[in-house]
Amino acid sequence: MTPTIVKTREAHDFLALVPQLAGFQPERSVVLVAFRGNRTCGALRFNLPEPDLARTVLRRLATSIVGTLCKIEGVDAVVPVLYTDERFADVPGIPGERFAEILGRRAELSGFLVRDSLCVAADGWGSYLDPACPASGRPLSAIAESPVNRDLPPEAHRELATLVSSADLPKVDVDLRERCARRLVRYESLGSHVPDAPDLPELVAMVGDILDPVATAEAALELDPAELGAGEAATLLFLLKSPARRDQVMLQIAFGVEIGRATHAINQRYAEIQRETGRSMDDIVAEEQAGFGDKRDLAQTGNLLLGSVSRRPDPERVERGITLLKMLVAVAPKRVRPAPLCMLAWLSWALGRSSVAGIFIDQALAIDPEYGMARLLLTVVSAGHLPEWAFAVPDSDAG
């Protein structure tokens, strides 16, 4: 893919571009815009610390933030941008000045050129490196009226939401939710009406085998979420009740059908071991982790789930998957929402949207505080861990 080149000559033009680089409209955030030479190569977003934190705490936060920047290969310069609800009118100097100074110094000590250091406040914007910045700030209208907003190529322009609104669910008809719930209960009750019927996990596996979860996931990605029917929604939600199916569909959305087939084959192997031995999936996985058996299949799936590979997900597929899953959550009964919510969290994290992921994780845990994947994702996101592919140099930028 040929990179889009947008030249900005003035600081307010650059600020008009930052939300497009970040993929959302930042609020109460620190955004580090990274450069390789004269070109931007990424934007990292962090929570803006409270202004009254102790200086030692701010130093630790700055060290952690710059440490993340250090992981991006080839970066030699940076522009920190602080987005704050504070006002120029209410503080001496520029809002956030104390943390901006600490952050800029830490970046320079780590070998980065700080090209500029900017603030977007509630009533104006300014540069921390501009001694002539007015006490009232410069007008926000300069950002809104920048020609960058008009001249950005259509293929590079994205409709932007805030972090919170990025997690909003679509509005759905009450009748659709009720029909989906009835259909789902019908699927779940199949086993209770058949002598010697399998329990729910086995029933999910059987239905998954009949439906072919790989083909089902691909077909679902082609659906118009706005046209999702109650039967289609209930079928997908029933499949996703199985953690193995949930992870397979999630990885397939991110990496493509071949990964879906490979993950499905791994799941089938584990299911066969379960049927032959009567042991639980947890016991089988624990045994492989302890060194008894072949770890290669487990490692392949685990490395993808934990982002321990440089291969990038397909962003277009991920965005389609997110739209579909939001619709699924919106129509789903509350009790089955944790699975698609965790999928939304992981897919958001895969695109570098950890803050959005955190919203979905909180929603899943509010429904089921013991839901395993939600607890795992909470650990990953809370630690500030990002997938390795976030730091890999795209082919278009290499060389």
N, C-alpha and C positions, 0 to 999 in steps of 0.2 A: 504494500500500500504506500502510495506517495504521500509524504507528510504535507500537511497544510501549512503554508507560510503566511503569517499575518504580522506585518511590521507595525510596531507601536513606537511613536517618537516622544510622546509625552506620558507622564506618570498616570494621568487620568485615563488615557487610552489603554495603558497596561492594566489598570484596575478594571476597565470594562471587559477585558479579556479573561481575567482570572476566574470568574465563575464558569466560563466555558471550559477552561482547562481543568477545573475541579469537578465539573459535572453537576453542580448544584449551586444554589445561592448561599454562600456561607453566612452563618450567624454565630456570634459568640465563639469565634474560631481563630486559630492561627493556621494560616496556609503558607507553606513553604513552596515557592515556585522554583524548581531546580533547572539549572542550565548546563548544557554541554556546549562550551564555546558561546556563540551568540544565540543559540536556539534553546527554547524551553524543551524539557524532556520529561516533565512530570510535575504534579502538584500534590503535596502531602497535607492532609488536614488533621489538626489536633484541637482538643478542647482548649479554649482560652482560660488560663488560670485566673482565679479571683485576684483583684488588684491589691488586696491587703495581705497577701501571703508573705511570710518571712522571706528575706532575700536568699537564705540558704535553700529553702524549698524551691524558689524560682530557679536557682542555679541547677538543682537536680533535674527539674523539669526540662530546662533548656538543654542540658547534657543528653537527656534521653531523646529529645526531639532531634537534635543534630546527629545523634548516633544513628537514628533511622535514616536520615539523609545520607549518611556515609555508606549505607548499603547499596545505594544506586550507583551502578558502575559508570565511571567517566564523568560524574558531576564535578564541576569546578567552580560554580558560582550559584548564588541563591538570592532571591528577594523574599524576605518574610513580609506577610501582610496580616495585620491584626484587624479582625472584625469585632467590634464591641458595641454594646448598648449605651456606653457612656457618651457624654456630650463634651465637646470642647468648652461649652459655656460653663460647665460645672467643675472643671479641673484646671489646675495650672499646667501650662504646656500642652502636650498632646496626650490624649487618653492612652493608657497602656505603656507609657514611655519607659517606666522602670523595667518591665519585662522585655520590651523591645531592645533596650540597651544590653541586657544580660544575654539575650538570645543572639544578637548580632556579634557580640564579643566572643561567645562560644563558637559560633560558626567560623569566625576568622581564626581562632586558635586551632580549629580543626582543618584549616587550609583552604577554606572557601572564600572566594571574593563575594562580598556583600554588595551587590550592584545598587540596591536601594533598600529601604526599610519603610513600609507604608502602613497607614492606619485608615480604616474606614469606620467612622463613628456615626452616631445617630444623627448628628447635625452638620457633618462635614467630613472632609478627608485631608490628610496631610502626610508629609514625609518626615520621618524622624531625623533624616540626614539633611534637611533643608532648613538652615538657620533663618531663612526669610519667611517661613510658613506663618501665616497670620494667626493670631491668638484665637480667632474664631473659626479657624480651619478654612479650607477651600470648599467651594460649593459642590454638593453632591450632584447637582445638575450637569456638571462637566462630565461625570462618568456616564450618566444616563443619556446624554446627548452626544457621546463620543461617536465618531464615524465608524469605529470598530463594530458597533452594534448594527450598523447598516451594511457595512462592506464585508462582513464575515461570509465566506462562501456557504451556500445552502447545505452542502454536504458536511460542513464542519459545525453548523449551527445546531444547538440542542435547546429544546424547551426546558427551562430549569425550574426545579422546585427547591424548597428548603429541605433540610435534613428531616425534619419532623413530617412535613407533607409528603416526602418520598415514601414514607411508610403507611400513608393513608390507603384504605381499602375502597374499592368501588362500591357504589350504592347498588343494592340488588333488591329485587322484588321479594316480599315476604312469602308469597306463594311458591316461588322457586326454592327458597330455603326449606320450606315445609315439605315440598315434594322430594327434595334431595334427602332430607332426614328420613322420610318414610322408606325411600328406596334403600338407603344405607342400612336401616334396621332390618329390612327384608334380607339383604345379603348376610348380615351378621347372624340372623336367626335360622339360616338354612340348616346349619349343623344340628340345631336342637330338635328338628323334626325328623331326623333320620337315625335309625338304630345304628349303634356303633359308629356314629359320625365323628369326624376329626374335631379336635378342639380348634379354637379360632386361629392360632398361628398356622396350623396345618392347612386349615381351610383357605386362609389367605394365600398360602403357597400354591395350593391346588388351583385356585382361581387364577393366580398369576401365571402358572404354567399354561393353562388353557388359553388365556388371553394373549400370551406372549408379551411380557412387560416391555421388551425392547421396542417392538412395533407399536405398542400402545403409547409409549412415551413419545415416539417420533410423530405419531398421528396427533397426539395431544398438542404438540408444539405448533402444528399447522392449523389448529383450530382458532377461530376468532373468539377470544375470551368473552366478548360481549354476547355471543350466541351460544354459550355453553349451556347445555341442557341438564336437567336434573339427573337423568340417567348417566350421562357422561361424567358429571361431577361426582356422583355417588360411586361409580366404578373406580375412578382415579383415587378418591379418598379411601376406598376399601383396600386398594393395592398398597397405598402409602402407609397403612396401619402396620405393615411389616417393616421393621427397621432395614432389613436387607433390600427390600424393594425400594424403600424411600431413598437409600443411599445410591442404589443403582440408577434410579431415574434422575436424581440430582446430579450425579457425575456425568450421566449421558447428556443432560441439558448443557452442561458446561463444556464438555470435551468432545462430544459427538457420538455417533452411533457405534463406532468400533469399541470405544470404552464401555458403552452400554452393554454390548455383547460380551466383552471380556468380564465385566463385573457380574453379569447374569450367570456366566459359566462358573465363576467362583462361588456364587450363591448356591447354584445347583449342587456343586460338590459338597459344600457344607451341609446342605439339606439332606443329601444322601447319607452322609456320615451320621447325622441326627437320626434318620430312620433306621440305620443299621445298628446303632449303639444305644439309642434311647437317651443319649446325653443332650444337655442343653447347648445352644449355640455359644453361650458364655463359656462353658467348660471347654468346648472344642477350641475356641479362640485362645483361651488362657493357656491351654496345653501347647499350642503352636508358639505362643509368645515365650513360653518357658523353654523352648528349644526342642520339643518333641514333635517332629513332623516338618513339613516343608513350609518355610515362612514366605516364600516368594509371592504367592497369591495375596496373602495378608498384607505384605509390604507394599505391593502395587496399589491396592485400594487405600491403605493407610496413608501412603505418601501423597496421594492426590487429595484426600480429605484434609490433611494437615498442611497442604500447600508446600510440601517439601520437594517440589520439582520446579524447574524453570519453564516448563511448557505452559503457555498461557491458555486460559479458557477462551472460547469464542464469544466475544462480548455481545454480538447480535443475538446469538442463541440464548445467552444468559438473560438479556433484556426481555426476550419473548417469554422465557420461562418465568421470570419475575412477574410479568403481567398476568400470565395464566395462573400462577400460584396465588396471587392476590385475589383473583376471582374465586378460586377454590376456597380460600380461607373465608371469604365473605359469605359464601353459600353454606359452609360447613357447620354442622352442630358444634357447639363450643368444645365438647369433650374430645373431638378428633382433630382439633386445630393444631395441637403442638407439632405434629409431623410436618405439615406444609409450612408452618411458621418457622421451624428450624431450617427447612430448605430455603426459605426466603432469606433467613439470616446468613446461611452459608454462601448463597449466591451473591448477596450484597457484599459480604466480606471478600469474596473472590474478586470483586471489581474494585476493591479498596475502600468500600463504604462501611467501615467498621462501626461508625456511629449509628447508621441505619440498622445494621445487623443487631446492635445492642437493643434497639427498640423492639425488634421481632423476638429476640431472646427473652426479654422481660415479659412480653405478652405470653409466650409459651410457658414460662415458669409460673406466671400468675394462674394459669389453668392447671398445670401439673408440676409442682415444685420438685418432683423426683424424676422428671423426664430426662433420661440419660444424655441424649444428644444436646439438649438445651444446657445442661450443666457443663458438658465438655466445651461447647461453644462459648459459654460465659467465661470459662477459664482462659481460653485462647484470646478472646477479644479483650478481656480485662487486663491481660498481660501486655497488650499492645502488639501482639504478634501479627505480622503480615505475611502473606504467602510469598514464597521465593519468586514467583513470576512477577510480582509487583516491582522487583528490582532488576529483572532481566532486561537486556538491551534488545528492543525489537529489531527484526532483520532490516527494516528500512533505515534504522539509525546506526547499525553496525558498519564499521568501515567508513 
